[in-house]
Amino acid sequence: MSEIAPADGATSPASVLVVDDHPIVIDGVRQILAGTADLQLVGEAADPAAAEALARQLQPDIVILDLKLGEHLAPPLCRTLLGASPGSTVVIHTAFDDPEPLRACLNAGATGIVLKGTRDLVEALRSVLAGNVFVDPSLTDLPAARAKNLAARNGVGASLTLREYEVLCIMALGRTSKEIAEELHLAENTVRSYVQSLLQKLQARNRIEALAKARSLRLL
């Protein structure tokens, strides 16, 4: 976890916290933002605990968040970061174009999605600062892409709903039904119903098998 001292200047650029577990990506973001006058990198974090601590401390205007931090997925972390810094805007920065996790991120409060390796990062940051929702141009039709991806995946006969996918993401972190219910503000019985639906759609006998199949299908 690191905090970067602000530079002196007559105007106050928008503060940016980057959360990614790949140093080369953080270095790339650092170089990109160094070339702008209106965006300033103020902190860097490589794990969820450090990210939450810095978000709470710095209250950044924008959090650039990787879709995956090891076994941790962005949708639940997005909620955590926005809880720690309610005034922040979250932009998902990802190398993966699978629509399920990206839609779940938007549902969790993210207002931007940009693919790594593109030149759209600064455009995305400026767009969300202006109050817009930015989705990488190659991902503008997420529902159609989702249907296409699911049709190509053997073993999944029916698509997951957005809420089912959110439950799956949190379940992958080892949470119990009670803990999932608390995080999503649902009744515990409702969560159990979602879990049973997940097992049926993934053709799995239990949670462990469901998570294994989900990972093999690149849902996680």
VOMIRO-570044 format. One record per residue (C-alpha): residue in three letters; x, y negated, z. Coordinates in steps of 0.2 Angstrom, whole numbers, plus 5000, padded with zeros to 4 digits. Each point is the difference from the previous one (the first is absolute). Example, Ala and Ser with C-alpha at 12.3 -4.5 7.8 and 13.67 -1.06 7.14 Angstrom:
! VOMIRO-570044
ALA506250225039
SER500649834997
//
This chain:
! VOMIRO-570044
MET500050005000
SER500749834995
GLU499449825001
ILE500749884988
ALA500349825006
PRO499049874990
ALA500949884988
ASP499849815003
GLY499049914987
ALA498749864998
THR498650124996
SER499550165008
PRO500150154988
ALA498850155004
SER500850125012
VAL500250184994
LEU500350165010
VAL500550154989
VAL499750185007
ASP500950144990
ASP501150145005
HIS501149994984
PRO501449875003
ILE500349984981
VAL498149944999
ILE500249885014
ASP501649934992
GLY499149984984
VAL498549905008
ARG501349905009
GLN500849954984
ILE498449964991
LEU499349895014
ALA501749915001
GLY499649934983
THR498449925006
ALA499749845009
ASP498350045006
LEU500350175007
GLN501250045015
LEU500550175006
VAL499949995019
GLY500150185006
GLU500450184994
ALA499450175008
ALA500250184995
ASP498850095011
PRO498249975007
ALA500549955018
ALA501249874994
ALA498849944987
GLU498649975013
ALA501249925012
LEU500749884987
ALA498249964994
ARG499549965018
GLN501549895003
LEU500149914983
GLN498249994995
PRO500649994981
ASP498949944986
ILE500350154990
VAL500550185004
ILE500750104985
LEU499750185005
ASP500650164992
LEU498750134997
LYS500950135009
LEU501249995015
GLY500650185002
GLU498550095006
HIS499049845004
LEU498849944987
ALA499549824997
PRO498150005003
PRO500150025019
LEU501649905001
CYS499149864991
ARG498749995013
THR501350005014
LEU501049864992
LEU498449894997
GLY499550035018
ALA501749945006
SER500049854988
PRO498249964995
GLY500549854989
SER501250114989
THR499650064983
VAL500650174995
VAL500750054983
ILE500350184996
HIS501750034991
THR500150174993
ALA500850124987
PHE498450115000
ASP498549964989
ASP498850135007
PRO498449915003
GLU499350085016
PRO501349935012
LEU500049834991
ARG498149995002
ALA500150055018
CYS501349865003
LEU498849874992
ASN498650075012
ALA501249985015
GLY500349824996
ALA501449984988
THR499749874987
GLY501450044988
ILE500750154991
VAL501649994989
LEU501050134993
LYS501950015004
GLY501149964985
THR498949884992
ARG500249814999
ASP498349965008
LEU500550005019
VAL500249815001
GLU498449974990
ALA499150125011
LEU500649915016
ARG499549834993
SER498350074994
VAL499550075018
LEU500649845008
ALA498849914989
GLY498650115007
ASN499950124985
VAL500050195000
PHE501550064989
VAL500150174992
ASP501450054989
PRO499449984982
SER500350184996
LEU498950055015
THR498549894996
ASP498850144997
LEU500350105016
PRO498350104999
ALA500350064983
ALA501850055004
ARG499450095015
ALA498850104990
LYS501350044987
ASN501250065014
LEU498850105009
ALA499450094984
ALA501850054997
ARG500350075017
ASN499650195001
GLY499250065016
VAL499049845004
GLY498350024993
ALA499249845007
SER500849835003
LEU500349935017
THR499049855006
LEU501049855006
ARG499550035018
GLU500550194998
TYR501749944994
GLU500349885014
VAL499650155012
LEU501250104991
CYS501449875001
ILE499849985019
MET499850195002
ALA501750024992
LEU500849905014
GLY499450145012
ARG498549905008
THR498650095008
SER498249974994
LYS499749895016
GLU501649904995
ILE499449984982
ALA498349955006
GLU500749865011
GLU501249944986
LEU498649994987
HIS498649955012
LEU498950154996
ALA499150135011
GLU501150155004
ASN498650124992
THR500149894984
VAL501950034999
ARG499750195002
SER498850004986
TYR501349914989
VAL501350135005
GLN498850144995
SER499749924984
LEU501849984997
LEU500350185003
GLN498750054988
LYS500649894986
LEU501850055002
GLN499550185002
ALA500950015016
ARG499750115016
ASN500749885012
ARG500849835002
ILE501850064998
GLU499550094983
ALA499049844995
LEU501549895003
ALA501250124990
LYS498850004985
ALA499849815001
ARG501949985000
SER500250124985
LEU498749904991
ARG500949845004
LEU498549935010
LEU501349975014
//
